[in-house]
Amino acid sequence: MALAGGAGTALAIPASGASGRTGRGSAADVLVLGPGGRVRTVEDRFLSGVALVPPALAGVPASTPTAFTGDLRGARPTTRGSSPPTGGVTLTPPTTSTTTTGPTTTAGTTTTTTGTTTTGTTTTGTTTTGTTTTTTGTTTTGTTTTGTTTTPGSSSGGGSSKGSKGRAQVTVVSVLAQLAARHEITAAQHGQYLSEFDAALADEKHLSGTRRAELVAITETMHTIAASGQMTVSRLPAMFLTLQRNVQWWTRGPLLTADQRVQFSGSQIVWEYYPDQGIQLQPLASFGEANGMYTAGKADYPAMLALLAQMLPLAADQDHGITWDYYFPFDGGQPPWSSAMTDGTALEAFTRAYLATGIHQYLVDGAEILPLLRDAPPRGLSIPTPLGRRFIQYSFTPGTDIINAFLQTVIGLYWFSHVSGNVLSMKLFEQGNAQAQAELPSFNTGAWSLYQPGVEDDLSYHQLVTGFVQELCTLTSAPVYCQTATAFQADLTTPPTVTPTSTRAPARHGFAFDFQLSKASRVGLVLLNGSQTAFSTSASFGYGSNSFAIPKLPAGTYAVHMSATDLAGNFTRVTGTLQVG
């Protein structure tokens, strides 16, 4: 999932895989870190060019389903959002009350607890200094915290500290302590999280260069999320699994190039490297992986189910539904943030898990996603429109309209509603479908697809959106989908059109040679004075009006030779004349 682009351009969560589809023409290489730090390169066949409509889904009738009358939300797994994840496996929560006497030392942090009794949520007489915490005679009864003394800690933020005005700073450590005091996590969970965080801080001190910088970026981002008040119980598993994976990689694995996808032995969860932000969890790519496994056939169903079992505990449990957050800054947005495209892809994955197994719980899990797709920002991921509803790519920029992300969410809702019979899902699909049909023509330049208004797709995204539109044509038979799919497919084999519009230029100084271009292409220009080349150049341009800067030329008549090669490799050549002077 490569995040890249020009300044001020919001990009979709990159095409690492949505529903088992990508714009990439061949399988991508993934680095897998195994025991002992051994790294092997594997070809990820699940994230490369699979069938748009899997056979098991293609037979599902596109008709109004019989609605379920029961509650599809059901009971949530007790392990979600509480226990530290280990290798994708959620730990079993222990009992809440503990009494500990004597010191415990973990990766450079010493915690001494004497005569501690926990019976409620009041903490009396706590002193925190740096990364060493000493608690003596602590009694917890009720719901008020008193007698807390905090002194500044290390620069790494390994404890709570007071600012210049005496106000305690909020850190990862202080939030964990608060969650434990409120019994939102158990004492054992608190101890494990604190141990892992302190161990990471200790590892930072033993690393250098890129390795240290990347691990520091992870711990600093965790502090940022904690300070913003968004380090909630349900986010702890994803945040601390991210910490674990970065510790593993930067202490054992090789240095990485930007956008490299990685996995870890024993897990199919997809991660990706972002320079200066470490290795980050990629929910979209991971659910795309699950969908690709379903498409690959029954032999890969167990791997699909195992991956979904690893992803489910990583969901952020909102007060009205679940989503899979992203825990790194991106394009001006601060973590945690979420995406309707990811949730739509997750809906497909849970639908396919149900089709593969007949286990109704997968539909229950999928239904928990729907409230986020129903509600408007900042709580949700959609915006009501006069025609229906637009699903947004980024929770932090609800006005950004990215067509491939919108269409993928609509596709996910289609499959979930038609397989589950969920009334809310069907309503959301109908609203999104109406808005998507109205918007889609504005994303067709007549020669290529637009990524967002005014920004052309690159080749992989053009192929991706073509697949989405073709799938919606197959599913709904709506003329706008079918006509657009035909046009986008034709664009892949149609040469660009380049038209010179400058016919005269001054002889005394340089000038702009203007031309029109039908779609993004590499354009070449040669000006001939007789048989001699007076000027030649080439550059890449987007569709519309463009120009080359031409230096001062002697007066005369010049033969113009222009060529253009589009992103798909189609070539065209035109000639003309230019009168200078």
C-alpha positions as CSV (number, residue, x, y, z in Angstrom):
1,M,0.0,0.0,0.0
2,A,2.2,2.8,-1.2
3,L,1.3,6.3,-0.1
4,A,2.8,8.8,-2.5
5,G,1.8,11.8,-4.5
6,G,2.1,15.5,-5.1
7,A,1.8,18.1,-2.4
8,G,-1.8,18.7,-1.5
9,T,-3.0,15.6,-3.2
10,A,-5.0,13.2,-1.0
11,L,-4.3,9.6,-2.0
12,A,-6.4,6.5,-1.4
13,I,-5.1,3.9,0.9
14,P,-2.8,2.4,-1.7
15,A,-3.7,-0.5,-3.9
16,S,-2.3,-3.3,-1.8
17,G,-5.5,-5.2,-2.2
18,A,-9.2,-4.7,-1.8
19,S,-11.4,-7.7,-2.1
20,G,-8.4,-9.6,-3.5
21,R,-8.1,-7.2,-6.3
22,T,-5.3,-4.8,-7.1
23,G,-4.2,-2.7,-10.0
24,R,-0.9,-4.6,-10.1
25,G,-0.4,-6.9,-13.0
26,S,1.7,-9.5,-11.2
27,A,2.2,-10.9,-7.7
28,A,4.0,-8.8,-5.3
29,D,7.0,-9.8,-3.1
30,V,6.5,-9.9,0.6
31,L,9.3,-10.2,3.2
32,V,8.4,-12.6,6.0
33,L,10.4,-12.4,9.2
34,G,10.7,-15.8,10.8
35,P,12.3,-17.4,13.9
36,G,15.8,-16.3,14.7
37,G,15.5,-13.2,12.5
38,R,15.6,-15.2,9.2
39,V,13.9,-13.3,6.4
40,R,12.5,-15.0,3.3
41,T,10.9,-13.4,0.2
42,V,7.6,-14.9,-0.9
43,E,5.3,-14.2,-3.8
44,D,2.0,-13.0,-2.5
45,R,-0.5,-14.6,-4.9
46,F,-3.5,-13.5,-2.9
47,L,-3.0,-9.8,-3.6
48,S,-2.6,-10.0,-7.3
49,G,-5.1,-10.0,-10.1
50,V,-7.8,-12.5,-9.1
51,A,-11.3,-12.9,-10.5
52,L,-13.5,-9.9,-9.9
53,V,-16.6,-12.0,-9.1
54,P,-15.7,-15.2,-7.3
55,P,-17.7,-18.2,-8.5
56,A,-19.3,-18.8,-5.1
57,L,-20.6,-15.2,-5.0
58,A,-21.5,-14.9,-8.7
59,G,-24.4,-17.3,-8.2
60,V,-26.0,-15.2,-5.4
61,P,-29.1,-13.6,-6.9
62,A,-29.1,-9.8,-7.1
63,S,-32.6,-9.4,-5.6
64,T,-34.1,-8.0,-2.5
65,P,-33.4,-10.5,0.2
66,T,-35.5,-11.8,3.0
67,A,-34.6,-9.6,6.0
68,F,-33.4,-11.1,9.3
69,T,-35.6,-10.2,12.1
70,G,-33.1,-11.0,14.8
71,D,-30.2,-8.9,16.2
72,L,-27.2,-9.4,13.9
73,R,-24.9,-7.6,16.3
74,G,-25.0,-10.4,18.9
75,A,-22.5,-10.8,21.6
76,R,-19.0,-9.6,20.9
77,P,-16.0,-11.8,21.6
78,T,-14.8,-11.4,25.1
79,T,-11.2,-11.1,23.9
80,R,-11.6,-8.0,21.7
81,G,-10.0,-4.8,22.9
82,S,-8.5,-6.0,26.2
83,S,-5.6,-8.4,26.1
84,P,-2.2,-7.9,24.6
85,P,-1.9,-9.8,21.3
86,T,0.9,-12.2,20.8
87,G,1.6,-13.4,17.3
88,G,-2.0,-12.8,16.4
89,V,-3.3,-14.8,19.4
90,T,-5.3,-13.0,22.1
91,L,-4.3,-13.9,25.6
92,T,-6.9,-15.2,28.0
93,P,-7.7,-12.4,30.6
94,P,-6.8,-13.4,34.1
95,T,-8.7,-12.4,37.3
96,T,-8.9,-8.8,38.3
97,S,-7.7,-8.6,41.9
98,T,-4.1,-9.3,42.8
99,T,-1.8,-8.8,45.8
100,T,1.9,-8.5,45.1
101,T,4.8,-8.1,47.5
102,G,8.4,-7.5,46.3
103,P,10.0,-5.9,43.3
104,T,9.5,-6.8,39.7
105,T,12.0,-5.7,37.1
106,T,11.1,-5.6,33.4
107,A,13.4,-4.3,30.6
108,G,14.9,-1.5,32.6
109,T,11.8,-0.5,34.5
110,T,11.5,-1.5,38.2
111,T,8.0,-1.6,39.8
112,T,7.8,-2.3,43.5
113,T,4.4,-3.0,45.0
114,T,3.9,-3.7,48.7
115,G,0.6,-4.7,50.3
116,T,-1.6,-3.7,47.4
117,T,-5.3,-4.4,47.7
118,T,-7.7,-3.7,44.8
119,T,-11.4,-3.5,45.6
120,G,-12.6,-0.6,43.5
121,T,-11.3,2.3,41.5
122,T,-9.7,4.7,44.0
123,T,-6.0,4.9,44.3
124,T,-4.3,6.6,47.3
125,G,-0.7,7.4,47.7
126,T,1.0,6.8,44.4
127,T,4.5,8.2,43.5
128,T,5.9,7.9,39.9
129,T,9.5,9.0,39.1
130,G,10.9,8.5,35.6
131,T,10.4,4.9,34.6
132,T,10.5,3.6,38.1
133,T,7.2,3.2,39.9
134,T,7.0,2.5,43.6
135,T,3.6,1.9,45.2
136,T,3.4,1.4,49.0
137,G,0.4,0.5,50.9
138,T,-2.0,1.3,48.1
139,T,-5.7,0.7,48.7
140,T,-8.2,1.0,45.9
141,T,-11.8,1.6,47.0
142,G,-14.4,3.6,45.2
143,T,-14.0,5.8,42.1
144,T,-11.8,8.7,43.1
145,T,-8.0,9.0,42.8
146,T,-6.1,10.9,45.5
147,G,-2.6,11.5,46.7
148,T,-0.8,11.1,43.3
149,T,2.6,12.6,43.1
150,T,4.4,12.7,39.7
151,T,7.9,13.9,38.9
152,P,9.5,14.3,35.5
153,G,10.7,11.1,33.9
154,S,12.9,10.2,31.0
155,S,12.8,12.0,27.6
156,S,11.4,8.8,26.1
157,G,8.2,9.4,28.0
158,G,8.3,6.2,30.1
159,G,6.2,7.7,32.8
160,S,3.8,10.5,33.7
161,S,5.4,13.9,34.2
162,K,4.3,17.4,35.1
163,G,4.4,20.3,32.7
164,S,5.7,23.8,33.6
165,K,2.4,24.6,35.3
166,G,2.3,21.4,37.4
167,R,-0.2,19.6,35.3
168,A,0.4,15.9,34.9
169,Q,1.2,15.0,31.3
170,V,-0.7,12.1,29.7
171,T,1.5,9.3,28.5
172,V,1.1,5.7,27.5
173,V,2.1,4.7,31.0
174,S,-0.3,7.0,32.7
175,V,-3.2,5.9,30.5
176,L,-2.4,2.2,31.2
177,A,-2.5,3.0,34.9
178,Q,-5.8,4.7,34.6
179,L,-7.3,1.8,32.6
180,A,-6.1,-0.6,35.3
181,A,-7.4,1.5,38.1
182,R,-10.9,1.6,36.4
183,H,-10.7,-2.2,35.9
184,E,-11.0,-1.8,32.2
185,I,-7.9,-4.0,31.9
186,T,-6.7,-6.5,34.5
187,A,-3.6,-6.2,36.6
188,A,-1.9,-8.9,34.5
189,Q,-2.8,-7.1,31.3
190,H,-1.5,-3.9,32.7
191,G,1.7,-5.5,33.7
192,Q,2.2,-7.1,30.3
193,Y,1.5,-3.9,28.3
194,L,3.8,-1.9,30.6
195,S,6.5,-4.6,30.3
196,E,6.3,-4.5,26.5
197,F,6.4,-0.7,26.4
198,D,9.4,-0.4,28.7
199,A,11.2,-3.1,26.8
200,A,10.7,-1.2,23.6
201,L,12.1,2.0,25.3
202,A,15.1,0.0,26.4
203,D,15.6,-1.4,22.9
204,E,15.6,2.1,21.5
205,K,18.7,2.9,23.6
206,H,20.6,-0.1,22.1
207,L,19.7,0.7,18.5
208,S,21.1,3.4,16.2
209,G,20.4,5.1,12.9
210,T,17.3,4.1,11.0
211,R,16.5,1.3,13.3
212,R,16.3,3.5,16.4
213,A,14.5,6.3,14.5
214,E,11.7,3.9,13.3
215,L,11.2,2.4,16.7
216,V,11.1,5.8,18.4
217,A,8.5,6.9,15.8
218,I,6.3,4.1,17.0
219,T,6.6,4.9,20.7
220,E,6.1,8.6,20.1
221,T,3.0,8.0,18.0
222,M,1.6,5.9,20.9
223,H,2.2,8.8,23.3
224,T,0.5,11.1,20.8
225,I,-2.6,8.9,20.7
226,A,-2.5,8.6,24.5
227,A,-2.3,12.3,25.0
228,S,-5.2,12.9,22.6
229,G,-7.4,10.8,24.8
230,Q,-7.9,8.1,22.1
231,M,-5.8,5.3,23.6
232,T,-9.0,3.3,24.5
233,V,-9.2,-0.3,25.7
234,S,-10.2,-1.6,22.3
235,R,-7.3,0.0,20.6
236,L,-4.7,-1.5,22.9
237,P,-4.3,-4.8,21.0
238,A,-3.6,-3.2,17.6
239,M,-1.3,-0.5,19.1
240,F,0.7,-3.0,21.1
241,L,0.8,-5.6,18.3
242,T,2.3,-2.7,16.2
243,L,4.8,-2.1,18.9
244,Q,5.7,-5.8,19.1
245,R,6.2,-6.1,15.4
246,N,8.4,-3.1,15.1
247,V,10.6,-4.3,18.0
248,Q,10.9,-7.7,16.2
249,W,11.8,-6.1,12.9
250,W,14.1,-3.4,13.9
251,T,16.1,-5.6,16.3
252,R,16.3,-8.6,14.0
253,G,15.2,-7.8,10.4
254,P,16.9,-6.0,7.5
255,L,16.4,-2.4,6.6
256,L,13.5,-1.8,4.2
257,T,12.7,0.3,1.2
258,A,9.6,2.5,1.2
259,D,6.3,0.8,0.8
260,Q,7.7,-2.7,1.3
261,R,5.0,-5.1,2.5
262,V,6.1,-7.5,5.3
263,Q,4.5,-10.4,7.3
264,F,5.6,-12.4,10.3
265,S,5.9,-16.1,10.5
266,G,2.7,-17.7,11.7
267,S,0.5,-14.8,10.6
268,Q,-1.0,-13.6,7.3
269,I,-1.7,-10.1,8.6
270,V,-0.2,-7.6,6.2
271,W,2.1,-4.8,7.4
272,E,3.9,-2.0,5.4
273,Y,6.9,0.1,5.9
274,Y,6.6,3.9,5.9
275,P,9.9,5.7,6.3
276,D,10.0,7.7,9.6
277,Q,6.8,5.9,10.7
278,G,7.9,2.3,11.1
279,I,6.1,-0.8,10.1
280,Q,2.3,-0.2,10.2
281,L,-0.7,-2.5,10.3
282,Q,-2.6,-2.4,7.0
283,P,-6.2,-3.5,7.5
284,L,-7.2,-2.9,3.9
285,A,-4.4,-5.1,2.6
286,S,-5.1,-7.7,5.3
287,F,-8.8,-8.0,4.4
288,G,-7.8,-8.0,0.7
289,E,-5.6,-11.0,1.6
290,A,-8.5,-12.8,3.2
291,N,-10.7,-12.1,0.1
292,G,-7.9,-13.4,-2.1
293,M,-7.7,-16.6,-0.1
294,Y,-11.5,-17.2,-0.6
295,T,-11.1,-16.6,-4.3
296,A,-8.2,-19.0,-4.5
297,G,-10.4,-21.9,-3.5
298,K,-11.3,-24.3,-0.7
299,A,-7.7,-25.3,0.0
300,D,-7.1,-21.7,1.3
301,Y,-10.3,-21.4,3.4
302,P,-8.5,-22.4,6.6
303,A,-5.9,-19.6,6.1
304,M,-8.7,-17.1,5.4
305,L,-10.5,-18.0,8.6
306,A,-7.2,-17.9,10.6
307,L,-6.5,-14.4,9.2
308,L,-10.0,-13.1,10.1
309,A,-9.6,-14.6,13.6
310,Q,-6.4,-12.6,14.0
311,M,-7.9,-9.4,12.6
312,L,-11.1,-9.4,14.7
313,P,-9.4,-8.6,18.0
314,L,-7.6,-5.6,16.3
315,A,-10.9,-3.8,15.7
316,A,-11.5,-0.5,17.4
317,D,-14.7,-0.9,19.4
318,Q,-16.7,2.3,19.1
319,D,-19.8,2.9,21.2
320,H,-21.9,2.1,18.2
321,G,-19.9,-0.3,16.1
322,I,-16.4,-1.4,15.1
323,T,-13.8,-0.3,12.6
324,W,-10.1,-1.0,11.9
325,D,-8.1,2.1,12.6
326,Y,-4.8,3.2,11.1
327,Y,-2.2,4.2,13.7
328,F,0.1,6.6,11.8
329,P,-0.1,10.2,10.5
330,F,-1.0,10.5,6.9
331,D,-1.6,13.4,4.5
332,G,-2.3,15.8,7.4
333,G,-4.5,13.4,9.4
334,Q,-3.5,12.3,12.8
335,P,-4.0,8.8,14.2
336,P,-6.1,7.0,14.8
337,W,-8.1,7.4,11.6
338,S,-10.3,5.0,9.6
339,S,-11.6,4.4,6.1
340,A,-14.9,3.3,4.7
341,M,-13.0,1.4,2.0
342,T,-11.4,-0.8,4.6
343,D,-14.7,-1.5,6.3
344,G,-16.3,-2.3,2.9
345,T,-13.5,-4.8,2.2
346,A,-13.9,-6.3,5.6
347,L,-17.6,-6.8,4.9
348,E,-16.8,-8.8,1.9
349,A,-14.3,-10.9,3.8
350,F,-16.8,-11.7,6.6
351,T,-19.5,-12.5,3.9
352,R,-17.1,-14.9,2.2
353,A,-16.2,-16.5,5.5
354,Y,-19.9,-17.2,6.1
355,L,-20.3,-18.6,2.6
356,A,-17.3,-20.8,3.1
357,T,-18.4,-22.2,6.5
358,G,-22.1,-21.4,7.1
359,I,-21.2,-20.0,10.5
360,H,-23.6,-17.2,11.3
361,Q,-21.2,-15.5,13.7
362,Y,-19.3,-14.1,10.6
363,L,-22.5,-12.2,9.7
364,V,-22.8,-11.0,13.3
365,D,-19.2,-9.7,13.1
366,G,-19.9,-8.0,9.7
367,A,-23.1,-6.3,11.0
368,E,-21.1,-4.6,13.7
369,I,-19.3,-2.6,11.0
370,L,-22.5,-1.1,9.6
371,P,-23.2,1.7,12.2
372,L,-19.9,3.3,11.2
373,L,-21.0,3.3,7.6
374,R,-24.3,4.7,8.5
375,D,-23.2,7.6,10.7
376,A,-21.7,10.9,9.6
377,P,-18.2,12.2,10.8
378,P,-16.7,12.5,13.2
379,R,-18.4,9.3,14.6
380,G,-19.0,7.6,11.2
381,L,-17.7,7.2,7.7
382,S,-20.5,8.5,5.4
383,I,-22.1,11.7,4.3
384,P,-25.8,12.0,3.5
385,T,-26.5,13.5,0.1
386,P,-29.7,14.6,-1.7
387,L,-29.5,11.4,-3.8
388,G,-28.3,9.0,-1.1
389,R,-25.0,8.6,0.7
390,R,-21.3,9.0,0.0
391,F,-18.8,6.8,1.8
392,I,-15.6,8.6,2.7
393,Q,-12.1,7.3,2.3
394,Y,-10.5,9.2,5.2
395,S,-12.2,10.0,8.5
396,F,-10.1,13.1,8.8
397,T,-11.0,14.6,5.4
398,P,-14.7,13.8,4.8
399,G,-14.8,16.1,1.8
400,T,-12.2,14.1,-0.2
401,D,-14.0,12.1,-2.9
402,I,-12.1,9.2,-4.2
403,I,-14.1,7.1,-6.6
404,N,-12.4,3.7,-6.3
405,A,-12.8,3.8,-2.5
406,F,-16.4,4.8,-2.8
407,L,-17.2,2.0,-5.3
408,Q,-15.4,-0.7,-3.2
409,T,-17.5,0.2,-0.2
410,V,-20.7,-0.1,-2.3
411,I,-19.6,-3.5,-3.5
412,G,-18.9,-4.7,0.0
413,L,-22.4,-3.6,1.1
414,Y,-24.0,-5.3,-1.9
415,W,-22.5,-8.7,-1.0
416,F,-23.2,-8.4,2.7
417,S,-26.8,-7.3,2.2
418,H,-27.6,-9.9,-0.4
419,V,-26.1,-12.7,1.6
420,S,-27.1,-11.7,5.1
421,G,-30.4,-10.1,4.4
422,N,-29.5,-7.3,6.8
423,V,-32.0,-4.4,6.3
424,L,-29.5,-1.7,7.3
425,S,-26.9,-3.0,4.9
426,M,-29.4,-3.1,2.1
427,K,-30.4,0.5,2.8
428,L,-26.8,1.7,2.9
429,F,-26.1,-0.1,-0.4
430,E,-29.1,1.5,-2.1
431,Q,-28.1,4.9,-0.9
432,G,-24.5,4.5,-1.9
433,N,-25.4,3.0,-5.2
434,A,-27.6,5.9,-6.1
435,Q,-24.9,8.4,-5.3
436,A,-22.2,6.4,-7.0
437,Q,-24.2,6.2,-10.2
438,A,-24.7,10.0,-10.2
439,E,-21.0,10.7,-9.5
440,L,-19.3,8.2,-11.7
441,P,-19.6,10.1,-15.1
442,S,-17.7,13.0,-13.6
443,F,-14.7,10.7,-13.0
444,N,-14.5,9.9,-16.8
445,T,-12.5,12.4,-18.8
446,G,-13.5,10.6,-22.0
447,A,-10.0,9.2,-22.3
448,W,-9.1,8.0,-18.8
449,S,-10.4,7.7,-15.3
450,L,-10.0,10.3,-12.5
451,Y,-8.7,9.3,-9.1
452,Q,-10.4,12.3,-7.5
453,P,-11.8,15.4,-9.1
454,G,-9.0,16.9,-11.4
455,V,-6.5,14.1,-10.6
456,E,-6.0,11.3,-13.1
457,D,-5.5,7.7,-12.0
458,D,-2.2,6.1,-12.6
459,L,-2.3,2.8,-14.6
460,S,-2.8,0.5,-11.6
461,Y,-5.7,2.6,-10.2
462,H,-7.3,2.9,-13.6
463,Q,-7.2,-0.9,-13.8
464,L,-8.5,-1.2,-10.3
465,V,-11.5,1.2,-10.8
466,T,-12.3,-0.5,-14.1
467,G,-12.6,-3.8,-12.3
468,F,-14.9,-2.2,-9.7
469,V,-17.1,-0.6,-12.3
470,Q,-17.3,-3.8,-14.3
471,E,-18.3,-5.7,-11.1
472,L,-21.1,-3.2,-10.3
473,C,-22.2,-3.6,-13.9
474,T,-22.4,-7.3,-13.5
475,L,-24.2,-7.0,-10.1
476,T,-26.7,-4.3,-10.9
477,S,-26.9,-4.0,-14.8
478,A,-27.1,-0.2,-14.3
479,P,-26.3,1.4,-17.7
480,V,-23.9,4.0,-16.2
481,Y,-21.7,1.2,-14.7
482,C,-21.8,-0.9,-17.9
483,Q,-21.1,2.1,-20.2
484,T,-18.3,3.4,-18.0
485,A,-16.7,0.0,-17.7
486,T,-16.7,-0.4,-21.5
487,A,-15.1,3.1,-21.9
488,F,-12.4,2.5,-19.2
489,Q,-11.5,-0.8,-20.8
490,A,-11.2,0.8,-24.2
491,D,-9.0,3.5,-22.7
492,L,-6.4,0.9,-22.1
493,T,-5.8,0.3,-25.8
494,T,-6.7,3.7,-27.2
495,P,-3.7,6.0,-28.1
496,P,-3.6,9.4,-26.6
497,T,-4.5,12.5,-28.6
498,V,-2.0,15.3,-28.7
499,T,-2.9,18.5,-30.5
500,P,-0.4,21.5,-31.0
501,T,-2.2,24.8,-30.5
502,S,0.8,27.1,-31.0
503,T,1.3,28.1,-34.7
504,R,3.2,31.3,-34.3
505,A,5.9,32.6,-31.8
506,P,8.1,35.7,-31.4
507,A,11.7,35.6,-32.5
508,R,13.1,37.9,-29.9
509,H,12.7,35.8,-26.8
510,G,11.6,32.5,-25.4
511,F,8.0,31.4,-25.6
512,A,5.5,28.7,-24.5
513,F,4.6,26.1,-27.0
514,D,1.0,25.1,-26.2
515,F,-0.8,21.8,-26.8
516,Q,-3.8,19.8,-25.7
517,L,-3.5,16.3,-24.4
518,S,-6.3,13.8,-23.9
519,K,-4.8,11.8,-21.1
520,A,-1.6,11.4,-18.9
521,S,1.3,10.7,-21.2
522,R,5.0,11.2,-21.9
523,V,5.1,13.8,-24.6
524,G,8.0,14.5,-26.9
525,L,8.6,17.6,-29.0
526,V,11.1,18.1,-31.9
527,L,11.4,21.4,-33.8
528,L,13.3,21.1,-37.2
529,N,14.7,24.0,-39.1
530,G,15.2,22.3,-42.5
531,S,17.0,19.1,-41.7
532,Q,18.6,20.5,-38.6
533,T,17.1,19.9,-35.1
534,A,16.6,23.3,-33.5
535,F,15.1,22.1,-30.3
536,S,14.0,18.8,-28.7
537,T,12.6,17.8,-25.3
538,S,10.2,15.5,-23.6
539,A,8.3,15.4,-20.3
540,S,5.2,13.9,-18.6
541,F,1.9,15.8,-18.6
542,G,-1.6,15.3,-17.4
543,Y,-4.7,15.7,-19.5
544,G,-5.8,19.1,-20.7
545,S,-3.9,22.2,-21.7
546,N,-0.1,22.0,-21.4
547,S,3.0,23.7,-22.7
548,F,6.7,23.4,-23.2
549,A,9.1,26.3,-22.5
550,I,11.0,27.0,-25.7
551,P,14.2,29.1,-25.7
552,K,14.8,32.0,-28.2
553,L,14.8,30.7,-31.8
554,P,15.9,32.4,-35.0
555,A,13.1,33.6,-37.2
556,G,11.9,31.0,-39.7
557,T,9.4,28.2,-40.4
558,Y,9.9,25.1,-38.2
559,A,8.5,21.6,-38.7
560,V,6.8,20.4,-35.5
561,H,7.0,16.7,-34.6
562,M,5.2,15.6,-31.4
563,S,4.7,12.2,-29.9
564,A,2.8,10.9,-26.9
565,T,2.9,7.6,-25.0
566,D,0.2,7.0,-22.4
567,L,0.4,5.1,-19.2
568,A,-0.7,1.8,-20.9
569,G,2.0,2.2,-23.5
570,N,-0.2,3.4,-26.4
571,F,1.7,5.7,-28.8
572,T,0.7,8.4,-31.2
573,R,2.6,10.9,-33.4
574,V,1.5,14.2,-35.0
575,T,3.2,16.8,-37.2
576,G,2.7,20.5,-37.9
577,T,4.5,23.8,-38.5
578,L,5.5,26.7,-36.3
579,Q,6.2,30.2,-37.7
580,V,8.8,32.1,-35.6
581,G,9.1,35.9,-36.1
